[in-house]
Amino acid sequence: MSAAHWAGLIAALLVAANLLCLAIAFVRLRRKPLESSLLRQRPPVTIVRPVCGLESFSRETLTSGLVLDYPDYETIFCVADGQDPIVPLVEELIASHGPERVRLIVGDVAVSANPKLNNCVRGWEAARHDWVILADSNVLMPKDYIQRMMAAWREDSGLVCSTPAGSRPLCFGAEVECAFLNTFQARWQYAGEALGFGFAQGKSMLWNKPFLDARGGIAALAAEIAEDAAATKLVRAAGKHVHLVDQPFEQPLGHRHLRHVVQRQFRWARLRRVTFLPFFAPEILVGPLVPAVLAAFAAPAYGLASWQAPLLVLAIWYGAEMALAKGVGWFVNWRTPLAYLTRDLVFPGIWAYAFLAGEVSWRGNAMKIRTDGDDRLNDNAPALSSVAARRDGAA
């Protein structure tokens, strides 16, 4: 077999693997939620929400967690700095919903270089109940939020979580972020869970507090620079599994600058590279760039022009991706293919740079991430953590 025929075969296999992943994710996301034994018990729950900075949808997302259809739950907001602009809104919500249901804790505990984790420590310690949900401030919670988290809990669960589903983009940069969050990251995460490789996502995490406290408490999540990577490894070490909710919860985006979207993706890619290298390394193959290039090289051997084969690859690739998004209710419009293409053009650079750079930008703050097993911020870590937390919130 000639080199061109081999290239065509590999391109076809990569396209087939992508279609299979899309099909697995579609089936998993369309599956009706089961009623678990935990859900039938309806135990009381504490929701711990780290907050910092006032965002476009802050009032809506924070309020959504206070009007849930669940019989017994409390909410603890945690803020590192009492002068943070989010504090007046939280105080208003406490006055509206009552201090017996909503509390605000001011001040973090520096257990790690991760500002969000530090912001959660005192809330975790103050939780009154054995079931605790750590939820980012930009998660829009549906009325049955707690029920859906509990419905995913199984006998072998160590953690239930949800990746975000990007929604309400008000500019093209936000649409590109939807392309990253939904049919790229969420799709692969749900496909991985369906195949037995579930891993954590820090947006919404349902913990059994005694389970985590017996393994070092919330401070144990400081073992990695990203708390969700540490959570995944802790749960697997305990012989348990990470499970996902039936469908991811919404994260409204609004306006997003494309440069900030790319910076955020680079930060996450670098974190994946240093915490799960065997899984990160093949990520370059999950986009259409490699099969499109191989198809262009192989096209003459199959009687096609060099430009026809890549277009065919892209048409199949993005057509199937849009079908998944539409089928599960994720954002899609006439610009979606362009957003997908933009994502896939910048991702190879993000992937390659994650291997080379040790520094990432967090809303203008330099964050150094060193080699595997030694991930820390730079020498200004305490000050940087505080500044970054105030400026970046739970994003």
C-alpha positions in Angstrom: 0.0 0.0 0.0 1.4 3.4 -0.9 1.9 6.3 1.5 -1.1 8.1 0.0 -3.3 5.1 0.6 -2.0 4.8 4.2 -2.7 8.5 4.7 -6.3 8.1 3.4 -6.9 5.1 5.7 -5.6 6.9 8.8 -7.8 10.0 7.9 -10.8 7.7 7.5 -10.2 6.0 10.8 -9.8 9.4 12.6 -13.1 10.6 11.1 -14.8 7.3 12.1 -13.5 7.6 15.6 -14.9 11.1 15.8 -18.3 10.0 14.6 -18.3 7.1 17.1 -17.5 9.5 19.9 -20.3 11.8 18.8 -22.7 8.9 18.7 -21.6 7.7 22.2 -22.0 11.2 23.6 -25.4 11.6 22.0 -26.7 8.4 23.4 -25.3 9.2 26.9 -26.7 12.7 26.9 -30.2 11.6 25.7 -30.4 8.9 28.3 -33.2 9.4 30.8 -31.9 10.0 34.4 -32.5 7.1 36.8 -33.7 7.5 40.3 -30.9 6.6 42.6 -31.2 5.4 46.2 -29.6 8.7 47.3 -32.2 10.7 45.5 -35.0 8.6 47.2 -33.5 9.5 50.6 -33.5 13.2 49.9 -30.8 14.0 52.5 -30.1 17.6 53.5 -27.5 19.4 51.4 -25.1 22.3 51.7 -24.2 24.3 48.6 -20.8 26.1 48.9 -20.4 28.8 46.2 -17.1 30.7 46.0 -17.7 34.2 44.7 -15.5 37.1 43.6 -16.1 39.9 41.2 -19.4 41.1 39.7 -20.3 39.6 36.3 -23.1 40.2 33.8 -25.2 37.3 35.0 -24.2 37.2 38.7 -27.6 38.2 40.0 -29.3 35.5 37.9 -26.9 32.7 38.6 -26.6 33.3 42.3 -30.4 33.7 42.8 -31.0 30.5 40.8 -29.3 28.5 43.6 -31.6 30.0 46.3 -35.0 29.0 44.7 -34.4 25.3 44.1 -37.2 22.8 44.5 -35.5 20.8 47.2 -36.9 20.3 50.7 -33.7 20.9 52.9 -30.6 22.8 51.8 -28.5 25.7 52.8 -26.2 27.9 50.7 -22.9 29.3 51.9 -21.3 32.0 49.8 -17.5 32.4 50.3 -15.5 35.5 49.4 -11.8 36.1 50.0 -12.0 39.9 50.3 -14.8 41.6 52.2 -14.4 44.6 49.9 -15.2 42.6 46.8 -17.9 44.2 44.6 -20.0 41.0 44.8 -20.5 41.4 48.5 -23.4 43.9 48.4 -25.3 41.6 46.0 -24.8 38.6 48.3 -25.9 40.6 51.3 -29.1 41.6 49.4 -29.8 38.0 48.7 -29.3 37.0 52.3 -31.8 39.7 53.3 -34.3 38.4 50.8 -34.0 34.7 51.5 -33.1 34.7 55.2 -29.9 34.1 57.1 -31.1 30.7 58.2 -30.8 29.5 54.6 -28.0 31.7 53.2 -24.7 32.7 54.8 -21.7 34.6 53.7 -18.2 33.7 54.9 -15.4 36.2 54.4 -11.8 35.2 54.2 -9.9 32.4 52.6 -7.5 29.8 53.9 -4.2 29.4 51.9 -4.1 25.6 51.6 -2.9 25.8 48.0 -1.9 28.0 45.1 -5.5 27.6 43.8 -7.4 30.8 44.8 -10.8 29.1 44.3 -10.0 26.2 46.5 -8.7 28.5 49.2 -11.9 30.4 49.0 -13.9 27.2 49.6 -12.1 25.9 52.7 -14.1 27.8 55.4 -17.4 27.1 53.6 -16.6 23.4 53.6 -15.7 23.4 57.3 -18.9 25.4 58.1 -21.2 23.0 56.1 -23.9 21.5 58.4 -24.7 18.5 56.2 -23.0 15.3 55.0 -23.7 16.1 51.4 -21.9 19.1 50.0 -22.0 20.6 46.5 -19.2 22.9 45.4 -20.6 25.1 42.7 -19.0 27.9 40.8 -20.8 31.3 40.9 -21.4 31.3 37.1 -23.4 28.1 37.1 -27.1 28.7 36.3 -29.0 26.2 38.5 -32.3 24.7 37.3 -35.0 24.1 39.8 -34.1 20.4 40.0 -30.4 21.0 40.3 -29.9 19.0 43.5 -32.1 16.2 42.3 -30.2 15.8 39.1 -26.9 15.7 40.9 -28.2 13.0 43.3 -29.8 11.0 40.5 -26.3 10.4 39.0 -25.0 9.0 42.3 -24.3 5.2 42.2 -23.1 2.7 44.7 -19.6 3.0 43.3 -19.6 6.8 43.0 -17.0 8.9 44.8 -18.0 12.1 43.1 -20.8 13.4 40.8 -20.1 16.5 38.8 -21.2 18.5 35.7 -19.2 20.2 33.0 -20.6 23.6 31.9 -22.8 24.0 28.8 -22.0 27.4 27.3 -25.1 29.4 26.4 -26.4 33.0 25.6 -23.3 34.1 23.6 -23.7 37.8 22.7 -20.6 38.0 20.4 -18.5 35.7 18.2 -15.9 35.3 20.9 -18.5 33.8 23.1 -19.7 31.6 20.3 -16.2 30.2 20.0 -16.2 29.6 23.8 -19.4 27.6 23.3 -17.7 25.6 20.7 -14.9 24.8 23.2 -17.2 24.1 26.1 -19.9 22.1 24.4 -19.2 19.9 21.5 -15.5 19.7 22.3 -15.0 19.4 26.0 -18.4 18.3 27.3 -18.8 15.9 24.4 -15.5 14.1 25.1 -16.1 14.2 28.8 -19.5 12.4 28.4 -18.1 10.0 25.9 -15.2 9.2 28.3 -17.6 8.6 31.2 -19.7 6.3 29.1 -16.6 4.3 28.3 -15.6 4.1 32.0 -13.1 6.9 32.1 -15.0 9.6 34.0 -13.1 12.5 35.3 -14.1 15.5 37.4 -15.0 19.0 36.4 -14.9 21.7 39.0 -18.0 23.6 38.0 -20.5 21.5 40.1 -19.2 18.8 42.4 -21.4 16.7 44.7 -19.3 15.2 47.5 -20.1 13.0 50.5 -18.4 15.0 53.1 -17.4 12.1 55.4 -15.8 10.4 52.4 -13.6 13.4 51.5 -12.9 14.3 55.2 -11.6 10.7 55.8 -9.1 11.3 53.0 -7.7 14.7 54.1 -10.7 16.9 53.7 -11.0 19.7 51.1 -7.3 20.4 51.6 -6.6 17.1 49.9 -7.7 18.8 46.6 -4.6 20.9 46.8 -2.5 17.9 45.7 -2.8 19.3 42.1 -2.9 22.9 40.9 -6.4 22.1 39.6 -8.9 20.9 42.2 -10.8 18.8 39.7 -7.6 16.9 38.6 -6.9 16.2 42.3 -10.5 15.1 42.8 -10.3 12.6 40.0 -7.1 11.1 41.3 -8.4 10.9 44.9 -11.7 9.2 43.8 -9.9 6.7 41.6 -7.3 5.9 44.4 -10.3 5.1 46.6 -11.6 2.6 44.1 -14.6 4.8 43.2 -15.8 6.4 40.0 -16.6 9.9 38.8 -20.1 10.1 37.4 -21.8 12.9 35.4 -25.3 14.4 35.6 -27.7 13.6 32.9 -27.0 16.8 31.0 -24.5 19.6 31.9 -25.8 22.7 33.6 -25.9 26.0 31.8 -23.2 28.7 32.0 -24.4 32.0 30.4 -21.5 33.7 28.6 -22.6 37.1 27.3 -19.7 39.0 25.8 -16.3 37.3 25.6 -13.2 38.6 23.9 -11.7 36.0 21.7 -8.2 36.7 23.1 -9.5 36.0 26.6 -11.2 32.8 25.4 -7.9 31.5 23.9 -5.9 32.5 27.1 -8.4 30.6 29.2 -8.1 27.5 26.9 -4.4 27.7 27.1 -4.5 27.8 30.9 -6.8 24.7 31.0 -4.6 22.9 28.4 -1.5 23.5 30.4 -3.2 22.2 33.5 -4.3 19.1 31.7 -0.8 18.6 30.3 0.8 18.6 33.7 -1.9 16.6 35.5 -3.0 14.0 32.9 -0.3 13.9 30.3 -1.2 10.5 28.8 -4.7 11.8 28.1 -3.6 15.2 27.0 -1.0 14.1 24.5 -3.5 12.6 22.0 -5.8 15.6 22.1 -4.2 16.9 18.9 -6.0 14.0 17.1 -9.5 15.0 18.3 -9.8 17.9 15.9 -10.1 17.8 12.1 -6.7 19.3 11.3 -4.8 16.0 11.1 -7.4 14.1 9.1 -7.9 17.0 6.7 -4.2 17.3 6.0 -3.9 13.5 5.5 -6.9 13.6 3.2 -5.4 16.3 1.1 -2.3 14.2 0.7 -4.2 11.1 -0.1 -6.8 12.7 -2.4 -5.0 12.0 -5.8 -4.7 8.3 -5.0 -8.5 8.1 -4.7 -9.3 10.2 -7.8 -10.1 13.4 -6.0 -8.6 16.9 -6.2 -6.4 17.9 -3.2 -9.0 20.5 -2.1 -12.0 18.2 -2.3 -11.0 15.6 0.2 -10.4 18.1 3.1 -13.7 19.8 2.4 -15.4 16.4 2.6 -13.7 15.7 5.9 -14.8 19.1 7.3 -18.3 18.7 6.0 -18.7 15.3 7.7 -17.0 16.5 10.9 -18.9 19.7 11.4 -22.2 18.4 10.2 -22.1 15.6 12.8 -21.0 18.0 15.5 -23.8 20.4 14.8 -26.3 17.5 14.8 -25.1 16.5 18.3 -25.4 20.1 19.5 -28.9 20.5 18.1 -30.0 17.1 19.3 -29.1 17.7 22.9 -30.2 21.3 23.0 -26.8 23.1 23.0 -26.3 26.5 21.4 -26.2 26.4 17.6 -26.8 29.1 14.9 -25.7 29.8 11.3 -22.3 31.0 12.6 -21.6 27.8 14.5 -19.5 26.1 11.8 -17.3 29.2 11.7 -17.0 29.1 15.5 -16.0 25.4 15.2 -13.5 26.2 12.5 -12.0 29.1 14.5 -11.7 26.8 17.5 -9.9 24.1 15.5 -7.5 26.6 13.9 -6.3 27.9 17.3 -6.3 24.6 19.2 -3.2 23.1 17.6 -1.3 26.2 18.8 -2.8 25.9 22.3 -1.9 22.2 22.4 1.7 22.8 21.3 2.2 25.8 23.5 1.0 23.8 26.5 4.2 21.6 26.1 6.5 24.6 25.8 5.4 27.3 28.2 5.4 27.2 32.0 3.5 30.5 32.4 -0.1 31.2 31.7 -2.1 34.4 32.0 -5.0 34.6 34.4 -6.9 37.9 33.6 -3.5 39.6 33.2 -1.8 37.9 36.1 1.2 35.7 35.4 0.8 32.1 36.7 3.8 29.7 36.5 2.9 26.0 36.3 6.0 23.9 36.6 6.7 20.3 35.7 4.5 17.4 36.6 4.3 16.8 40.3 5.6 20.2 41.2 2.8 22.6 40.1 2.9 25.9 41.9 2.3 29.5 41.2 5.3 31.8 41.0 7.1 33.2 44.0 4.4 35.9 44.5 1.8 33.1 44.9 0.0 34.4 48.0 -0.5 37.9 46.6 -1.2 36.6 43.1 -3.8 34.2 44.4 -5.7 37.0 46.1 -5.5 39.3 43.1 -6.5 36.6 40.7 -9.4 35.5 42.8 -10.8 39.0 43.0 -10.4 39.6 39.3 -11.4 36.2 37.9 -14.0 34.8 40.2 -14.9 31.3 39.6 -14.2 31.3 35.8 
